[in-house]
Amino acid sequence: MSIDNGSIIMYSSALCGYCAAAKRLLKSKGLAFTEIDVLFHPARRKQMMELGQRRTVPQIWVGETHIGGYDDLRALDASGKFDALIESIDTTQSISRE
């Protein structure tokens, strides 16, 4: 799988508090994203690890840029750099879940 240049992708798990926090942050900004649940899907987790070289969730991409996890997302947002990054992509897509 490749990451679409005009999208936000988040690999997550339903049992992950950091995933829930990341979703709240993205939704608070009115951003649409695709959520890929890896909890009972080893192939999806493997895909996530191949793309981002990390095994923990959430793992977030904005376009082709790998943000990392929730702490990384929150730090990027606090620095003001997240808003600049999301301006470069189409955020009008709907929220979807795989």
C-alpha positions in Angstrom: 0.0 0.0 0.0 1.2 3.5 -0.7 0.0 6.6 1.1 -2.1 8.9 -1.0 -0.6 12.4 -1.3 -4.0 14.0 -0.5 -5.2 12.1 2.6 -4.8 11.5 6.3 -4.3 7.9 7.3 -4.3 6.6 10.9 -3.5 3.0 11.8 -5.2 2.3 15.1 -6.8 -0.1 17.6 -10.2 0.2 19.3 -8.6 -0.5 22.7 -6.0 2.3 22.4 -6.5 5.5 24.4 -3.8 7.4 22.4 -5.7 6.4 19.2 -8.9 7.9 20.7 -7.0 11.1 21.5 -5.6 11.4 18.0 -9.0 11.0 16.5 -10.4 13.7 18.8 -7.6 16.1 17.8 -8.1 15.4 14.0 -11.9 15.8 14.4 -11.6 19.0 16.4 -9.8 20.5 13.4 -12.6 19.3 11.1 -10.3 16.9 9.3 -11.4 13.8 7.5 -9.2 10.7 7.8 -9.1 7.0 7.0 -8.7 4.8 10.0 -7.2 1.4 9.6 -7.8 -0.9 12.6 -4.9 -3.3 13.2 -6.2 -5.1 16.3 -7.3 -8.4 14.8 -5.6 -7.9 11.4 -1.9 -9.0 11.5 -1.5 -8.1 7.8 -2.6 -4.5 8.4 -0.2 -4.3 11.4 2.6 -5.7 9.2 1.8 -3.1 6.5 1.9 -0.3 9.1 5.3 -1.5 10.4 6.7 -1.7 6.9 5.5 1.8 6.1 6.5 3.6 9.3 9.1 1.3 10.9 7.1 1.4 14.2 4.9 -1.2 15.8 2.8 0.9 18.2 -0.5 2.6 17.4 -1.6 5.1 16.4 0.6 5.7 13.4 -0.5 8.7 11.4 0.3 10.0 7.9 -0.6 13.3 6.4 -0.2 12.9 2.7 3.1 11.1 2.3 4.5 12.5 5.5 4.7 10.1 8.4 3.8 12.0 11.6 4.3 9.1 14.0 2.1 8.6 17.1 -0.2 10.7 19.1 2.6 12.4 21.1 4.2 13.3 17.8 0.9 14.7 16.4 0.3 16.7 19.5 3.8 18.2 19.5 3.5 19.1 15.8 0.1 20.7 16.5 1.4 22.7 19.5 4.3 24.0 17.4 1.9 25.3 14.8 3.5 23.1 12.1 0.5 20.7 11.8 -1.8 23.4 10.4 0.8 24.3 7.7 1.1 20.6 6.8 -2.6 20.0 6.4 -3.0 23.1 4.2 -1.1 21.1 1.6 -3.6 18.3 1.3 -7.3 17.8 0.4 -9.1 17.5 3.8 -12.6 17.3 2.3 -12.7 13.5 2.1 -15.0 11.7 4.4 -13.9 9.8 7.5 -13.7 6.1 6.7 -12.8 3.1 8.6 -11.2 -0.2 7.4 
